């Protein structure tokens, strides 16, 4: 891992020339992982910069390095830190964690009473979220705003999400509730203690969810591309609710 220094700023109009680079990298990264995030246009990213609802990172040499933005749902009751992306040359440098911390702080400042949530298929992001005070939760504790879930349509696993009535999918849901939460030290320790269990349960959950679609593929080989995307996606709480949120099939 190389040592890098970064500047992480609240984005504004002066950064709008980077919008196309950002959305291109988001799409490229999603394809490489075999999962999807809501596709955004350069104009959408520019609007977030205009509103002061995004952070942008640069290397000490001034090279664009990363980005993330804020979205609000259910009339401001929920906030999502979306579109986290790090330029390939700066991955595994700790930058993702720095960006998440900055956007989390901005979200808390702009929306102090909102619940902050996210969906992830990766243990690395779970670890970062845990260090900020997020906890794994069931999908029922997230926003039920249809506009948010419509953003999942670009993901190869959208059919699974809908088949489960938006109650479960490949992603793990995590939430920070400002009115009811453990301290970051507690959630960090919980993640360290149970990380192996989380990893195991995520694999079991993913294969459980995939099983019906794998059978469907065998019966309908013309849908091979969709199936392959899901398989690639697989490859790539509180303790009392651990089994609940992982096995809500």
N, C-alpha and C positions, 0 to 999 in steps of 0.2 A: 504494500500500500504506500503510495507516494504521499508526502506531506504537502498539503495545499492550504492556503489562506483564502478566505472568501469574504466578500461583502454581500450581506443579505439586506435588501432594502424593500420598503413598501413601494410597490410599482406605481408609476404615474404616466402621464402622457409622453414624457420624454423617452419611455421605454417601448412605445408602440411599434417601432420598427422591428422588434423581436417577435411580434405576434405570430408571424408565419413560421418562423423557426420553431417556436414553441409547439404549435399545433401539429406540425410535421413530425416532431420528435415524439409527441404523445401517441400519434397513430402508429409510428414505427415501433415504439416500445410495446404497445398493446398487441400488435401482430407477432412480435418476437415471443411474448409470454403466452400467446394463445388465448388470452382473455381480452375483454373489451372494457373500455371506459366510455362514458358519454362523449360522442364526437362534438367538438366545438369548432367554430369558425374563427378565423383571425379577428373578425369584427367583435365576436363575443369576448375574446381575450382582451381586446382593446378597451371594451366597455368596462371590464373588471378593473383594468388599470386606471381608467378615468374616474371610477368610483372610489378608488383607494382600497379595493377589496382583493388585493393580490400582493404577493411578495415575489421578488426576483433576485437571483443570486449571480454574482460575477466572480471570476478568479481575480487574484491581485493584479493580473495583467489586463483585466478588463474584458475577458472572454466570457460570453454567456455560459452559465453553469447550471441553472435550475429555476424552477417556477412552481407556484401553487396559488390557488385562488379560493375565495369564500363564496358559498352559495347559501341562500336562506330558503327555508321551506315552512309550510304550515303557518304562514303569517309571522315569521320570525321566531317561532317556538323552537325550531331546530336549525342548526347550522352544520354544513358539511364543508370540510377542507378538501377540496377536489383538485383533480388534475395535477397531482404531485409528479413532477418529472425532473430527472437529473440527466444532464448531458452525459453520454456514454464515457467520455474521457475522464469524468470526475466521479464516476460511481465507485463505491467502496472506499470513499474518502471521509465518510461521516457527514457529508453534505445533506443528505436526505433528512437526517435527524435534526440538523440545524434549521432547515427550512420548515419542517413540521413544528418545531418549537416556536419559530417566529410567527407562522400563520396561526398557530393556536393562541399565542399571546394577543395577536391582532383581533382574532375572533372574540376573545374574552373582553377586550376593551370595547369593541364595537357593539357586541351583543352579550352583555354581562349575565343576562338571565336565560339565555338560550342553551339548550342541550346540544352538545357538539358530538357528531357521530361520523362513523366511516365504515366502509366495507372493504375487506382485504382478503386475498388468498395467500398472503405471504407471512411467514413467521417473523421476518425482519421488521415488517411494518407493525405487526402485533407488539413486538418488543418496544419499538419507538413509542407507540400509543400508550403502552403500559407505563412507560417512564413519565408520561404527561398526566397520568391519572385516569385514563380510559379503562373501562372494564368490558369483557365480553358479555353480550346480551343476546336475547332472542330477537328475531326480526320484528316481533310485535311491539317492541319498545322503540322502534325507529319511527320516523315520520311516515304517515300513510298517504301523503300527498302524491296523487297520481303522476304529477309532473316529474317528481324525483324518480319514480320507478320506470317511467318512460325512457329515462336516460340509459337504462340497462338494455334497451333493444339492440344496441350495437355490439353487445357481448354474445359470444357463441353459446353461452349457457342460458340465454334468456328463456328458452323453451323449458328448461328445468325449473327456473324461478317461477314461471307461470303455472307449471304443472303442480307446484307445491302451494299454490295460492298466495305467492309472495311471502311465505312463512319460512322458507329455507332455500339455500342454493350453495354453490361452491364457496362463496365468500363467508368469512366470519364477520359478524357485526360487532362493533365496539362503540361505547358511549361514554361521554363525560357529562354528568348531570351536576350543574353548579349547586343545586339544592340538596343533593344526596349523593355523596361520593366518598371513596376512600382517598387518603393522601397518596401522592405519587410514590412515596417511599413504600407504601403498603402494596400498591398494584405492581410496582417493580419487583418486589420480593415474591409476590404471588406468581408472577410470570416466570421468574427464575426457578422457583420451586416446582412448577408444573409444566414447564416448556416441553419436556419430552412427552407428557400426556397430551398436551395441545397438539403437538405434531402428529402423534399417533391417531388421535381422534379426528383430526382434519383429514387424514388419509382415508380413514374408515368412512367418514361422512361423504367424502367425494366419490369413493367407489360405490357406496350405497346409492347415491343420487344418480350416478352414471349407469348403473346396472340395467335399468329398463331401457335406456336409450341405446346401450350397446346391443341389447337383444333386438331392438327395433332396426338397428343398422344391419344386423345379420339377415333380417327379413326384407330389408329395403337397401340393398347395396348401392343404389344410385345416390344415396345420401352420404357417401363415404367422406366427403370433404368436411361436412359438419361434424361427423363423428371424430375424425382425426383432430379437429380443432379442440374438441373437448378432452380427448386423451392427452393432447399436448398441454392443456391447461392443468391437468392433474399432475403431469410430470414436473412441469415447471414448479373472569366472572367471579364472578364470585364463585367460590368453590362449590357452594351448594347448588348452583344452577349449571354446573359444568355439563352434566349429561343432558340436561334439558335443552340447552341451546345447540348442542352438537347433534343430538339424536331426535330432533323434532321432524321426523320424516312423515 
